[in-house]
Amino acid sequence: MSAPAWSSRHEFAREVERSEEDMSLARAALLVAREEYLQLPIERYLVRLDILAEEARDRLGSESAPALVLAEAVRHLFSVRKLRGNRDHYHDPRNSYLNDVLDRGLGIPLTLGIVLLEVGWRLDLALEGVNFPGHFLVRFRGEAVSFLIDPFHGGVDRSRKELRRMLHQQLGRPARLEDRFLKTASKQDMIVRLLLNLKGIHHRTGDHERALAAVERILVVRPTAREQIRDRGFLLARLGRADEAVTQLETYLAFAPAAGDVERVEALVRELKAGGKPGSTR
């Protein structure tokens, strides 16, 4: 890892270790991007979010009713500034970098949701992220009403009927809309989801270095995430870093002695210790 990337990783660790109240979601997301864009001017993009909030505030004048403030924030972001979901190239990694989302106006549900959350928080709105399966949402919690907003589709409200349909599509079968699907996501949860998106993208394209970077940052946030420890071992093996791979895989085996893939992982460890090349890693 280069010196600038290492510095960004260290700063990322400091940010995500803060309390929920003190952690800056936008800064953490931009620090994820700065390992890709080593000279990324983070403060400039934070000011961009400030400006988006001020533009919406200017349109409101003296109006302060939360529902109207939210409606203006949604209108400004998705109608005036024309942020939109990148349906044509959903798996473009730029959709997961907050700077690119602000520059290009294209994103995935999560990054568009982060923009809405950050702008809404600057406008004193009671917004929170929701890790809905396969499709990140934003919840508004008003005194009299609570509803879910879909940032990927222009900030529309989603009814429970629509959520059930979305869940059916995601799971491939009818399913009850259980409370666990609508839990509030912490800022750390959202950053982990962002990194999991990047991990998946890079895994599909065979970019093991970038997939490893995503996994390592997930482990900064969730140091005991067993599957990520295992996958770090797999990726290190693919990159020819056998000794490090063995250490990670043996740690995984110690954490998960009854896991369903124990035999496969043990076989890989033996192969790596014998000096062989990994042939069955993910």
Accessible surface in RSA format (square Angstrom, percent):
REM  Atomic radii and reference values for relative SASA: ProtOr
REM  Chains: A
REM  Algorithm: Lee & Richards
REM  Probe-radius: 1.40
REM  Slices: 20
REM RES _ NUM      All-atoms   Total-Side   Main-Chain    Non-polar    All polar
REM                ABS   REL    ABS   REL    ABS   REL    ABS   REL    ABS   REL
RES MET A   1   125.78  65.1  36.94  24.4  88.84 211.5  52.25  44.4  73.53  97.4
RES SER A   2    56.58  47.8  37.51  50.1  19.08  43.9  46.99 100.1   9.59  13.4
RES ALA A   3    80.51  74.0  63.70  98.3  16.81  38.2  70.13  98.8  10.38  27.5
RES PRO A   4    56.17  40.9  46.85  42.7   9.32  33.9  54.21  44.8   1.95  12.1
RES ALA A   5     9.31   8.6   9.31  14.4   0.00   0.0   9.31  13.1   0.00   0.0
RES TRP A   6   153.58  61.6 153.58  74.3   0.00   0.0 129.72  69.2  23.86  38.7
RES SER A   7    61.89  52.3  56.02  74.8   5.87  13.5  28.64  61.0  33.25  46.6
RES SER A   8     2.07   1.7   1.95   2.6   0.12   0.3   0.12   0.3   1.95   2.7
RES ARG A   9    20.14   8.5  19.97  10.2   0.17   0.4   9.11  12.5  11.03   6.7
RES HIS A  10    98.72  54.0  94.58  65.7   4.15  10.6  65.39  67.4  33.33  38.8
RES GLU A  11    40.42  23.2  40.03  30.3   0.39   0.9   9.18  17.7  31.24  25.5
RES PHE A  12     0.88   0.4   0.88   0.5   0.00   0.0   0.88   0.5   0.00   0.0
RES ALA A  13    19.87  18.3  19.87  30.7   0.00   0.0  19.87  28.0   0.00   0.0
RES ARG A  14   121.24  50.9 116.07  59.2   5.17  12.3  53.06  72.5  68.18  41.3
RES GLU A  15     8.78   5.0   8.38   6.3   0.39   0.9   0.57   1.1   8.21   6.7
RES VAL A  16     0.97   0.6   0.83   0.8   0.14   0.3   0.83   0.7   0.14   0.4
RES GLU A  17   127.05  72.9  94.70  71.6  32.35  77.0  40.44  78.2  86.60  70.7
RES ARG A  18   118.18  49.6 102.51  52.3  15.67  37.3  21.21  29.0  96.97  58.8
RES SER A  19    62.81  53.1  44.36  59.2  18.46  42.5  53.94 114.9   8.87  12.4
RES GLU A  20    88.70  50.9  77.71  58.8  10.98  26.2  61.05 118.1  27.64  22.6
RES GLU A  21   155.93  89.5 128.85  97.5  27.09  64.5  50.79  98.2 105.14  85.8
RES ASP A  22    97.70  68.4  75.36  75.0  22.33  52.8  16.70  39.3  81.00  80.8
RES MET A  23     3.34   1.7   0.78   0.5   2.57   6.1   0.00   0.0   3.34   4.4
RES SER A  24    35.90  30.3  29.12  38.9   6.79  15.6  28.76  61.2   7.15  10.0
RES LEU A  25     0.43   0.2   0.00   0.0   0.43   1.1   0.00   0.0   0.43   1.2
RES ALA A  26     0.25   0.2   0.25   0.4   0.00   0.0   0.25   0.4   0.00   0.0
RES ARG A  27    55.02  23.1  55.02  28.0   0.00   0.0   7.70  10.5  47.32  28.7
RES ALA A  28     0.00   0.0   0.00   0.0   0.00   0.0   0.00   0.0   0.00   0.0
RES ALA A  29     0.37   0.3   0.27   0.4   0.10   0.2   0.27   0.4   0.10   0.3
RES LEU A  30     0.00   0.0   0.00   0.0   0.00   0.0   0.00   0.0   0.00   0.0
RES LEU A  31     0.67   0.4   0.00   0.0   0.67   1.7   0.00   0.0   0.67   1.8
RES VAL A  32     0.92   0.6   0.05   0.0   0.87   2.1   0.05   0.0   0.87   2.4
RES ALA A  33     0.00   0.0   0.00   0.0   0.00   0.0   0.00   0.0   0.00   0.0
RES ARG A  34    43.49  18.3  43.49  22.2   0.00   0.0   3.29   4.5  40.20  24.4
RES GLU A  35    31.01  17.8  12.19   9.2  18.82  44.8   6.79  13.1  24.22  19.8
RES GLU A  36    63.25  36.3  39.57  29.9  23.68  56.4   9.19  17.8  54.06  44.1
RES TYR A  37    75.00  35.0  69.97  39.8   5.02  13.1  64.31  48.3  10.69  13.2
RES LEU A  38    68.58  38.2  53.78  38.5  14.81  37.2  53.81  37.8  14.78  39.8
RES GLN A  39   152.68  85.4 129.35  94.5  23.33  55.5  69.52 148.0  83.16  63.1
RES LEU A  40    10.44   5.8   5.50   3.9   4.94  12.4   6.64   4.7   3.80  10.2
RES PRO A  41    49.86  36.3  38.13  34.8  11.72  42.6  49.86  41.2   0.00   0.0
RES ILE A  42     7.15   4.1   4.25   3.2   2.91   7.0   4.25   3.1   2.91   7.9
RES GLU A  43   101.80  58.4 100.38  75.9   1.43   3.4  65.94 127.5  35.86  29.3
RES ARG A  44   158.42  66.5 150.79  76.9   7.63  18.2  53.67  73.4 104.74  63.5
RES TYR A  45    21.79  10.2  21.79  12.4   0.00   0.0   1.43   1.1  20.36  25.1
RES LEU A  46    19.83  11.0  19.83  14.2   0.00   0.0  19.83  13.9   0.00   0.0
RES VAL A  47    75.78  49.9  75.78  68.6   0.00   0.0  75.78  65.8   0.00   0.0
RES ARG A  48    79.86  33.5  78.76  40.1   1.10   2.6  31.08  42.5  48.78  29.6
RES LEU A  49     0.06   0.0   0.06   0.0   0.00   0.0   0.06   0.0   0.00   0.0
RES ASP A  50    60.88  42.6  59.67  59.4   1.21   2.9  21.84  51.4  39.04  38.9
RES ILE A  51    84.94  48.3  84.14  62.7   0.80   1.9  84.94  61.2   0.00   0.0
RES LEU A  52    16.72   9.3  16.69  11.9   0.03   0.1  16.69  11.7   0.03   0.1
RES ALA A  53     1.30   1.2   1.30   2.0   0.00   0.0   1.30   1.8   0.00   0.0
RES GLU A  54    82.23  47.2  82.23  62.2   0.00   0.0  40.09  77.5  42.14  34.4
RES GLU A  55    43.22  24.8  38.84  29.4   4.38  10.4  27.60  53.4  15.62  12.8
RES ALA A  56     0.36   0.3   0.36   0.6   0.00   0.0   0.36   0.5   0.00   0.0
RES ARG A  57    91.00  38.2  89.00  45.4   1.99   4.7  45.63  62.4  45.37  27.5
RES ASP A  58   111.97  78.4  84.31  83.9  27.66  65.4  32.33  76.1  79.64  79.4
RES ARG A  59   163.62  68.7 127.68  65.1  35.94  85.6  36.16  49.4 127.47  77.3
RES LEU A  60    26.81  14.9  14.01  10.0  12.80  32.2  16.97  11.9   9.84  26.5
RES GLY A  61    61.35  75.7   0.00   N/A  61.35  75.7  40.84 112.1  20.51  45.9
RES SER A  62   119.12 100.7  83.30 111.2  35.81  82.5  57.11 121.6  62.00  86.9
RES GLU A  63    73.18  42.0  59.65  45.1  13.53  32.2  20.87  40.4  52.32  42.7
RES SER A  64    89.23  75.4  74.29  99.1  14.94  34.4  40.43  86.1  48.80  68.4
RES ALA A  65    41.90  38.5  34.42  53.1   7.48  17.0  40.70  57.3   1.20   3.2
RES PRO A  66    76.54  55.8  75.31  68.7   1.23   4.5  76.54  63.2   0.00   0.0
RES ALA A  67    58.26  53.6  50.63  78.1   7.64  17.4  51.07  71.9   7.19  19.0
RES LEU A  68    94.44  52.6  91.88  65.7   2.56   6.4  91.95  64.6   2.49   6.7
RES VAL A  69    10.47   6.9  10.47   9.5   0.00   0.0  10.47   9.1   0.00   0.0
RES LEU A  70     6.25   3.5   6.25   4.5   0.00   0.0   6.25   4.4   0.00   0.0
RES ALA A  71    57.74  53.1  45.68  70.5  12.06  27.4  53.51  75.4   4.24  11.2
RES GLU A  72    22.35  12.8  20.17  15.3   2.18   5.2   4.92   9.5  17.43  14.2
RES ALA A  73     0.14   0.1   0.00   0.0   0.14   0.3   0.14   0.2   0.00   0.0
RES VAL A  74    23.79  15.7  23.74  21.5   0.05   0.1  23.74  20.6   0.05   0.1
RES ARG A  75    85.52  35.9  81.32  41.5   4.20  10.0  56.62  77.4  28.90  17.5
RES HIS A  76    11.17   6.1  11.17   7.8   0.00   0.0  10.06  10.4   1.11   1.3
RES LEU A  77     0.44   0.2   0.44   0.3   0.00   0.0   0.44   0.3   0.00   0.0
RES PHE A  78    20.51  10.3   3.80   2.4  16.70  43.5   3.83   2.3  16.68  47.7
RES SER A  79    64.26  54.3  52.13  69.6  12.12  27.9  26.35  56.1  37.90  53.1
RES VAL A  80    69.21  45.5  48.79  44.2  20.42  49.2  54.17  47.1  15.04  40.8
RES ARG A  81   118.20  49.6  98.51  50.2  19.69  46.9  19.77  27.0  98.42  59.7
RES LYS A  82   133.49  65.1 131.07  80.4   2.43   5.8  92.18  83.0  41.32  44.0
RES LEU A  83    10.56   5.9   8.33   6.0   2.23   5.6   8.33   5.9   2.23   6.0
RES ARG A  84   126.88  53.3 125.95  64.2   0.93   2.2  53.25  72.8  73.62  44.6
RES GLY A  85     9.82  12.1   0.00   N/A   9.82  12.1   0.00   0.0   9.82  22.0
RES ASN A  86     7.45   5.1   6.42   6.2   1.03   2.5   1.03   2.5   6.42   6.2
RES ARG A  87   161.80  67.9 134.14  68.4  27.66  65.9  53.21  72.7 108.59  65.8
RES ASP A  88   128.73  90.2  98.36  97.9  30.37  71.8  22.63  53.3 106.09 105.8
RES HIS A  89   121.82  66.6 115.41  80.2   6.42  16.4  76.35  78.7  45.48  52.9
RES TYR A  90    78.23  36.5  73.41  41.8   4.82  12.5  58.77  44.2  19.46  24.0
RES HIS A  91   104.61  57.2  96.48  67.1   8.13  20.8  68.96  71.1  35.65  41.5
RES ASP A  92    26.52  18.6  17.96  17.9   8.56  20.2  12.02  28.3  14.50  14.5
RES PRO A  93    45.12  32.9  45.12  41.1   0.00   0.0  45.12  37.3   0.00   0.0
RES ARG A  94   101.03  42.4 101.03  51.5   0.00   0.0  25.58  35.0  75.45  45.7
RES ASN A  95     0.39   0.3   0.39   0.4   0.00   0.0   0.39   0.9   0.00   0.0
RES SER A  96     0.47   0.4   0.31   0.4   0.16   0.4   0.00   0.0   0.47   0.7
RES TYR A  97    11.93   5.6  11.93   6.8   0.00   0.0   4.66   3.5   7.26   9.0
RES LEU A  98     0.49   0.3   0.27   0.2   0.21   0.5   0.27   0.2   0.21   0.6
RES ASN A  99     6.48   4.5   6.48   6.3   0.00   0.0   0.00   0.0   6.48   6.3
RES ASP A 100    14.30  10.0  14.27  14.2   0.03   0.1   0.07   0.2  14.23  14.2
RES VAL A 101     0.00   0.0   0.00   0.0   0.00   0.0   0.00   0.0   0.00   0.0
RES LEU A 102    16.82   9.4   2.75   2.0  14.07  35.4   3.01   2.1  13.82  37.2
RES ASP A 103    78.36  54.9  43.46  43.3  34.90  82.5  21.54  50.7  56.81  56.7
RES ARG A 104    72.73  30.5  49.31  25.1  23.42  55.8  33.91  46.3  38.82  23.5
RES GLY A 105     9.49  11.7   0.00   N/A   9.49  11.7   8.84  24.3   0.65   1.5
RES LEU A 106    29.54  16.5  29.51  21.1   0.04   0.1  29.51  20.7   0.04   0.1
RES GLY A 107     0.00   0.0   0.00   N/A   0.00   0.0   0.00   0.0   0.00   0.0
RES ILE A 108     8.41   4.8   8.41   6.3   0.00   0.0   8.41   6.1   0.00   0.0
RES PRO A 109     3.62   2.6   3.62   3.3   0.00   0.0   3.62   3.0   0.00   0.0
RES LEU A 110     2.73   1.5   2.12   1.5   0.61   1.5   2.12   1.5   0.61   1.6
RES THR A 111     0.34   0.2   0.34   0.3   0.00   0.0   0.34   0.5   0.00   0.0
RES LEU A 112     0.16   0.1   0.00   0.0   0.16   0.4   0.00   0.0   0.16   0.4
RES GLY A 113     0.00   0.0   0.00   N/A   0.00   0.0   0.00   0.0   0.00   0.0
RES ILE A 114     0.05   0.0   0.05   0.0   0.00   0.0   0.05   0.0   0.00   0.0
RES VAL A 115     0.12   0.1   0.07   0.1   0.05   0.1   0.12   0.1   0.00   0.0
RES LEU A 116     0.00   0.0   0.00   0.0   0.00   0.0   0.00   0.0   0.00   0.0
RES LEU A 117     0.00   0.0   0.00   0.0   0.00   0.0   0.00   0.0   0.00   0.0
RES GLU A 118    12.08   6.9  12.08   9.1   0.00   0.0   0.00   0.0  12.08   9.9
RES VAL A 119     0.59   0.4   0.59   0.5   0.00   0.0   0.59   0.5   0.00   0.0
RES GLY A 120     0.00   0.0   0.00   N/A   0.00   0.0   0.00   0.0   0.00   0.0
RES TRP A 121    69.88  28.0  55.88  27.0  14.00  32.9  52.05  27.8  17.83  28.9
RES ARG A 122    64.12  26.9  46.21  23.6  17.90  42.6  33.85  46.3  30.26  18.3
RES LEU A 123    11.61   6.5   1.40   1.0  10.21  25.7   1.40   1.0  10.21  27.5
RES ASP A 124   129.23  90.5  96.13  95.7  33.10  78.3  35.18  82.8  94.05  93.8
RES LEU A 125    10.38   5.8   2.16   1.5   8.22  20.7   3.77   2.6   6.61  17.8
RES ALA A 126    56.40  51.9  39.44  60.9  16.96  38.6  53.02  74.7   3.38   8.9
RES LEU A 127    11.06   6.2   0.00   0.0  11.06  27.8   0.23   0.2  10.84  29.2
RES GLU A 128    32.11  18.4  30.50  23.1   1.61   3.8  11.08  21.4  21.03  17.2
RES GLY A 129     0.36   0.4   0.00   N/A   0.36   0.4   0.00   0.0   0.36   0.8
RES VAL A 130     0.00   0.0   0.00   0.0   0.00   0.0   0.00   0.0   0.00   0.0
RES ASN A 131    51.02  35.2  36.96  35.7  14.06  33.8  19.25  46.3  31.77  30.7
RES PHE A 132     0.54   0.3   0.54   0.3   0.00   0.0   0.54   0.3   0.00   0.0
RES PRO A 133    30.99  22.6  19.78  18.0  11.21  40.7  29.72  24.5   1.27   7.9
RES GLY A 134    40.93  50.5   0.00   N/A  40.93  50.5  16.39  45.0  24.55  55.0
RES HIS A 135    26.97  14.7  26.29  18.3   0.68   1.7  11.81  12.2  15.16  17.6
RES PHE A 136     1.47   0.7   0.82   0.5   0.65   1.7   0.82   0.5   0.65   1.9
RES LEU A 137     0.00   0.0   0.00   0.0   0.00   0.0   0.00   0.0   0.00   0.0
RES VAL A 138     0.00   0.0   0.00   0.0   0.00   0.0   0.00   0.0   0.00   0.0
RES ARG A 139    21.36   9.0  21.36  10.9   0.00   0.0   5.93   8.1  15.43   9.3
RES PHE A 140     4.30   2.2   4.30   2.7   0.00   0.0   4.30   2.6   0.00   0.0
RES ARG A 141   120.60  50.6 111.13  56.7   9.47  22.5  39.63  54.2  80.97  49.1
RES GLY A 142    25.97  32.0   0.00   N/A  25.97  32.0   9.31  25.6  16.65  37.3
RES GLU A 143   194.52 111.7 145.84 110.3  48.68 115.9  68.85 133.2 125.67 102.6
RES ALA A 144   107.07  98.4  63.79  98.4  43.28  98.5  73.54 103.6  33.54  88.8
RES VAL A 145    79.35  52.2  71.13  64.4   8.22  19.8  78.58  68.3   0.76   2.1
RES SER A 146    59.41  50.2  32.77  43.7  26.65  61.4  27.65  58.9  31.76  44.5
RES PHE A 147    52.57  26.3  44.99  27.9   7.58  19.7  52.57  31.9   0.00   0.0
RES LEU A 148    15.06   8.4  14.10  10.1   0.96   2.4  14.10   9.9   0.96   2.6
RES ILE A 149     1.08   0.6   1.08   0.8   0.00   0.0   1.08   0.8   0.00   0.0
RES ASP A 150     0.00   0.0   0.00   0.0   0.00   0.0   0.00   0.0   0.00   0.0
RES PRO A 151     0.00   0.0   0.00   0.0   0.00   0.0   0.00   0.0   0.00   0.0
RES PHE A 152    15.34   7.7  12.82   7.9   2.52   6.6  12.82   7.8   2.52   7.2
RES HIS A 153    57.91  31.6  47.41  33.0  10.50  26.9  34.92  36.0  22.99  26.7
RES GLY A 154    35.69  44.0   0.00   N/A  35.69  44.0  21.28  58.4  14.41  32.3
RES GLY A 155     7.30   9.0   0.00   N/A   7.30   9.0   0.36   1.0   6.95  15.6
RES VAL A 156    68.23  44.9  61.26  55.5   6.98  16.8  68.23  59.3   0.00   0.0
RES ASP A 157    87.23  61.1  69.42  69.1  17.81  42.1  24.32  57.2  62.91  62.7
RES ARG A 158    35.98  15.1  25.90  13.2  10.08  24.0   0.54   0.7  35.44  21.5
RES SER A 159    57.73  48.8  44.70  59.7  13.03  30.0  50.82 108.2   6.91   9.7
RES ARG A 160   131.38  55.2 127.47  65.0   3.91   9.3  63.94  87.4  67.45  40.9
RES LYS A 161   158.06  77.1 154.65  94.9   3.41   8.1  97.10  87.4  60.96  64.9
RES GLU A 162    55.23  31.7  54.49  41.2   0.74   1.8  17.44  33.7  37.79  30.9
RES LEU A 163     1.96   1.1   1.96   1.4   0.00   0.0   1.96   1.4   0.00   0.0
RES ARG A 164   108.81  45.7 105.93  54.0   2.87   6.8  37.19  50.8  71.61  43.4
RES ARG A 165   113.91  47.8 106.74  54.4   7.17  17.1  66.07  90.3  47.84  29.0
RES MET A 166    20.44  10.6  16.63  11.0   3.80   9.1  17.03  14.5   3.40   4.5
RES LEU A 167     0.00   0.0   0.00   0.0   0.00   0.0   0.00   0.0   0.00   0.0
RES HIS A 168    81.11  44.3  80.59  56.0   0.53   1.3  42.01  43.3  39.10  45.5
RES GLN A 169   126.60  70.8  96.12  70.2  30.48  72.6  46.00  97.9  80.59  61.1
RES GLN A 170    97.48  54.5  71.41  52.2  26.08  62.1   8.93  19.0  88.55  67.2
RES LEU A 171    63.20  35.2  36.35  26.0  26.85  67.5  40.50  28.4  22.70  61.1
RES GLY A 172    63.83  78.7   0.00   N/A  63.83  78.7  32.40  88.9  31.43  70.4
RES ARG A 173   131.97  55.4 130.55  66.5   1.43   3.4  54.22  74.1  77.75  47.1
RES PRO A 174   106.42  77.6  91.94  83.8  14.48  52.6  93.92  77.5  12.50  77.7
RES ALA A 175    25.73  23.7   5.65   8.7  20.08  45.7  15.40  21.7  10.34  27.4
RES ARG A 176   190.37  79.9 180.19  91.9  10.18  24.2  73.03  99.8 117.34  71.1
RES LEU A 177    16.62   9.3   2.49   1.8  14.12  35.5   2.63   1.8  13.99  37.6
RES GLU A 178    59.51  34.2  53.92  40.8   5.59  13.3  18.74  36.2  40.77  33.3
RES ASP A 179   121.26  84.9 113.47 112.9   7.80  18.4  38.42  90.4  82.84  82.6
RES ARG A 180   149.29  62.7 130.52  66.5  18.78  44.7  54.67  74.7  94.62  57.3
RES PHE A 181    19.64   9.8  18.08  11.2   1.56   4.1  19.44  11.8   0.20   0.6
RES LEU A 182    20.16  11.2  16.20  11.6   3.96  10.0  16.37  11.5   3.79  10.2
RES LYS A 183   140.10  68.3 131.17  80.5   8.92  21.2  79.97  72.0  60.13  64.0
RES THR A 184    64.94  46.2  44.89  45.5  20.05  47.8  37.77  50.7  27.17  41.1
RES ALA A 185     4.93   4.5   0.00   0.0   4.93  11.2   1.70   2.4   3.23   8.6
RES SER A 186    36.76  31.1  32.29  43.1   4.46  10.3  31.40  66.9   5.35   7.5
RES LYS A 187    25.57  12.5  25.57  15.7   0.00   0.0   7.89   7.1  17.68  18.8
RES GLN A 188    48.97  27.4  48.97  35.8   0.00   0.0   9.59  20.4  39.38  29.9
RES ASP A 189    42.19  29.6  38.54  38.4   3.66   8.6   6.63  15.6  35.56  35.5
RES MET A 190     2.22   1.1   2.22   1.5   0.00   0.0   2.22   1.9   0.00   0.0
RES ILE A 191     0.00   0.0   0.00   0.0   0.00   0.0   0.00   0.0   0.00   0.0
RES VAL A 192    19.14  12.6  19.14  17.3   0.00   0.0  19.14  16.6   0.00   0.0
RES ARG A 193    43.35  18.2  42.76  21.8   0.59   1.4  17.59  24.0  25.76  15.6
RES LEU A 194     0.33   0.2   0.33   0.2   0.00   0.0   0.33   0.2   0.00   0.0
RES LEU A 195     0.00   0.0   0.00   0.0   0.00   0.0   0.00   0.0   0.00   0.0
RES LEU A 196    74.71  41.6  66.97  47.9   7.74  19.4  67.35  47.3   7.36  19.8
RES ASN A 197    46.93  32.4  39.22  37.9   7.71  18.6  12.21  29.4  34.72  33.6
RES LEU A 198     1.65   0.9   1.65   1.2   0.00   0.0   1.65   1.2   0.00   0.0
RES LYS A 199    24.77  12.1  24.77  15.2   0.00   0.0  17.43  15.7   7.34   7.8
RES GLY A 200    21.17  26.1   0.00   N/A  21.17  26.1  21.06  57.8   0.11   0.2
RES ILE A 201    12.41   7.1  11.45   8.5   0.96   2.3  12.18   8.8   0.23   0.6
RES HIS A 202    11.68   6.4  11.68   8.1   0.00   0.0   5.68   5.9   6.00   7.0
RES HIS A 203    76.92  42.0  67.88  47.2   9.04  23.1  38.34  39.5  38.58  44.9
RES ARG A 204   144.70  60.8 107.34  54.7  37.36  88.9  70.21  95.9  74.49  45.1
RES THR A 205   102.19  72.7  66.20  67.1  35.98  85.8  70.88  95.2  31.30  47.3
RES GLY A 206    40.21  49.6   0.00   N/A  40.21  49.6  21.36  58.6  18.84  42.2
RES ASP A 207    38.54  27.0  31.48  31.3   7.06  16.7  17.78  41.9  20.76  20.7
RES HIS A 208    45.07  24.6  41.92  29.1   3.15   8.0  26.79  27.6  18.27  21.3
RES GLU A 209   108.06  62.0 102.49  77.5   5.57  13.3  47.06  91.0  61.00  49.8
RES ARG A 210   104.55  43.9 102.68  52.3   1.86   4.4  25.24  34.5  79.31  48.1
RES ALA A 211     0.50   0.5   0.50   0.8   0.00   0.0   0.50   0.7   0.00   0.0
RES LEU A 212     5.89   3.3   5.89   4.2   0.00   0.0   5.89   4.1   0.00   0.0
RES ALA A 213    20.29  18.7  18.96  29.3   1.33   3.0  20.10  28.3   0.19   0.5
RES ALA A 214     0.24   0.2   0.24   0.4   0.00   0.0   0.24   0.3   0.00   0.0
RES VAL A 215     0.00   0.0   0.00   0.0   0.00   0.0   0.00   0.0   0.00   0.0
RES GLU A 216    27.97  16.1  24.13  18.3   3.84   9.1  10.93  21.1  17.04  13.9
RES ARG A 217    13.00   5.5  13.00   6.6   0.00   0.0   0.39   0.5  12.62   7.6
RES ILE A 218     2.17   1.2   2.17   1.6   0.00   0.0   2.17   1.6   0.00   0.0
RES LEU A 219    25.05  14.0  20.19  14.4   4.86  12.2  20.64  14.5   4.41  11.9
RES VAL A 220    42.86  28.2  25.55  23.1  17.31  41.7  32.62  28.3  10.25  27.8
RES VAL A 221    10.95   7.2   0.00   0.0  10.95  26.4   1.03   0.9   9.92  26.9
RES ARG A 222    75.98  31.9  74.27  37.9   1.71   4.1  38.53  52.7  37.45  22.7
RES PRO A 223    91.65  66.8  78.41  71.5  13.24  48.1  79.75  65.8  11.90  74.0
RES THR A 224    98.52  70.1  90.49  91.7   8.03  19.1  56.96  76.5  41.56  62.8
RES ALA A 225    29.09  26.8  17.43  26.9  11.66  26.5  28.73  40.5   0.36   1.0
RES ARG A 226   124.64  52.3 119.37  60.8   5.27  12.5  20.00  27.3 104.64  63.4
RES GLU A 227   106.61  61.2 104.90  79.4   1.72   4.1  25.97  50.2  80.64  65.8
RES GLN A 228    16.76   9.4  16.76  12.2   0.00   0.0   1.90   4.0  14.86  11.3
RES ILE A 229     8.89   5.1   8.89   6.6   0.00   0.0   8.89   6.4   0.00   0.0
RES ARG A 230    21.65   9.1  21.65  11.0   0.00   0.0   0.00   0.0  21.65  13.1
RES ASP A 231     4.15   2.9   4.15   4.1   0.00   0.0   2.91   6.8   1.24   1.2
RES ARG A 232    45.25  19.0  45.25  23.1   0.00   0.0   4.39   6.0  40.86  24.8
RES GLY A 233     0.00   0.0   0.00   N/A   0.00   0.0   0.00   0.0   0.00   0.0
RES PHE A 234     2.60   1.3   2.60   1.6   0.00   0.0   2.60   1.6   0.00   0.0
RES LEU A 235     7.56   4.2   7.56   5.4   0.00   0.0   7.56   5.3   0.00   0.0
RES LEU A 236     0.00   0.0   0.00   0.0   0.00   0.0   0.00   0.0   0.00   0.0
RES ALA A 237     2.09   1.9   0.00   0.0   2.09   4.8   0.08   0.1   2.01   5.3
RES ARG A 238   100.47  42.2  69.99  35.7  30.47  72.6   7.13   9.8  93.33  56.6
RES LEU A 239    50.29  28.0  22.51  16.1  27.78  69.8  27.59  19.4  22.70  61.1
RES GLY A 240    62.70  77.3   0.00   N/A  62.70  77.3  33.74  92.6  28.96  64.9
RES ARG A 241    87.89  36.9  80.29  40.9   7.59  18.1  41.72  57.0  46.16  28.0
RES ALA A 242    34.44  31.7  31.05  47.9   3.39   7.7  31.16  43.9   3.28   8.7
RES ASP A 243   124.13  86.9 116.73 116.2   7.39  17.5  38.42  90.4  85.71  85.5
RES GLU A 244    72.48  41.6  67.68  51.2   4.79  11.4  38.66  74.8  33.82  27.6
RES ALA A 245     0.00   0.0   0.00   0.0   0.00   0.0   0.00   0.0   0.00   0.0
RES VAL A 246    17.16  11.3  17.16  15.5   0.00   0.0  17.16  14.9   0.00   0.0
RES THR A 247    80.27  57.1  76.39  77.4   3.88   9.2  53.05  71.2  27.22  41.2
RES GLN A 248    32.03  17.9  32.03  23.4   0.00   0.0   0.12   0.2  31.92  24.2
RES LEU A 249     0.00   0.0   0.00   0.0   0.00   0.0   0.00   0.0   0.00   0.0
RES GLU A 250    69.98  40.2  63.90  48.3   6.08  14.5  25.40  49.1  44.58  36.4
RES THR A 251    47.71  33.9  42.07  42.7   5.64  13.4  29.42  39.5  18.29  27.7
RES TYR A 252     7.78   3.6   7.78   4.4   0.00   0.0   1.64   1.2   6.14   7.6
RES LEU A 253    30.55  17.0  26.30  18.8   4.25  10.7  26.69  18.7   3.86  10.4
RES ALA A 254    79.10  72.7  45.85  70.8  33.25  75.6  57.61  81.1  21.49  56.9
RES PHE A 255    91.82  45.9  73.64  45.6  18.18  47.3  76.75  46.5  15.07  43.1
RES ALA A 256     4.02   3.7   2.37   3.7   1.65   3.8   4.02   5.7   0.00   0.0
RES PRO A 257   101.55  74.0  80.16  73.1  21.39  77.8  83.52  69.0  18.04 112.1
RES ALA A 258    99.51  91.5  65.49 101.1  34.03  77.4  74.81 105.4  24.70  65.4
RES ALA A 259    31.78  29.2  11.66  18.0  20.12  45.8  23.04  32.4   8.74  23.2
RES GLY A 260    91.45 112.8   0.00   N/A  91.45 112.8  45.54 125.0  45.91 102.8
RES ASP A 261    24.33  17.0  18.05  18.0   6.27  14.8  22.05  51.9   2.28   2.3
RES VAL A 262    22.86  15.0  22.44  20.3   0.42   1.0  22.44  19.5   0.42   1.1
RES GLU A 263   143.68  82.5 138.99 105.2   4.69  11.2  53.24 103.0  90.44  73.8
RES ARG A 264    87.76  36.8  78.22  39.9   9.53  22.7  53.88  73.6  33.88  20.5
RES VAL A 265     0.00   0.0   0.00   0.0   0.00   0.0   0.00   0.0   0.00   0.0
RES GLU A 266    68.97  39.6  66.90  50.6   2.06   4.9  13.49  26.1  55.47  45.3
RES ALA A 267    43.65  40.1  39.44  60.9   4.21   9.6  39.82  56.1   3.84  10.2
RES LEU A 268     3.12   1.7   1.89   1.4   1.23   3.1   2.79   2.0   0.33   0.9
RES VAL A 269     9.80   6.4   9.80   8.9   0.00   0.0   9.80   8.5   0.00   0.0
RES ARG A 270   150.53  63.2 144.24  73.5   6.29  15.0  72.99  99.8  77.54  47.0
RES GLU A 271    60.63  34.8  52.99  40.1   7.64  18.2  29.60  57.3  31.03  25.3
RES LEU A 272     9.59   5.3   2.10   1.5   7.50  18.8   2.10   1.5   7.50  20.2
RES LYS A 273   133.83  65.3  95.27  58.5  38.56  91.8  64.50  58.1  69.33  73.9
RES ALA A 274    90.91  83.6  47.41  73.2  43.51  99.0  60.33  85.0  30.58  81.0
RES GLY A 275    65.72  81.0   0.00   N/A  65.72  81.0  34.82  95.5  30.90  69.2
RES GLY A 276    34.04  42.0   0.00   N/A  34.04  42.0  25.85  71.0   8.19  18.3
RES LYS A 277   181.60  88.6 168.10 103.1  13.50  32.2 111.56 100.4  70.04  74.6
RES PRO A 278    36.35  26.5  16.63  15.2  19.73  71.7  16.63  13.7  19.73 122.6
RES GLY A 279    70.73  87.2   0.00   N/A  70.73  87.2  36.25  99.5  34.49  77.2
RES SER A 280    66.64  56.3  49.36  65.9  17.28  39.8  46.11  98.2  20.52  28.8
RES THR A 281     7.89   5.6   0.81   0.8   7.08  16.9   0.59   0.8   7.30  11.0
RES ARG A 282   108.06  45.4  92.54  47.2  15.51  36.9  42.89  58.6  65.17  39.5
END  Absolute sums over single chains surface
CHAIN  1 A    13926.4      11234.6       2691.8       7251.9       6674.5
END  Absolute sums over all chains
TOTAL         13926.4      11234.6       2691.8       7251.9       6674.5
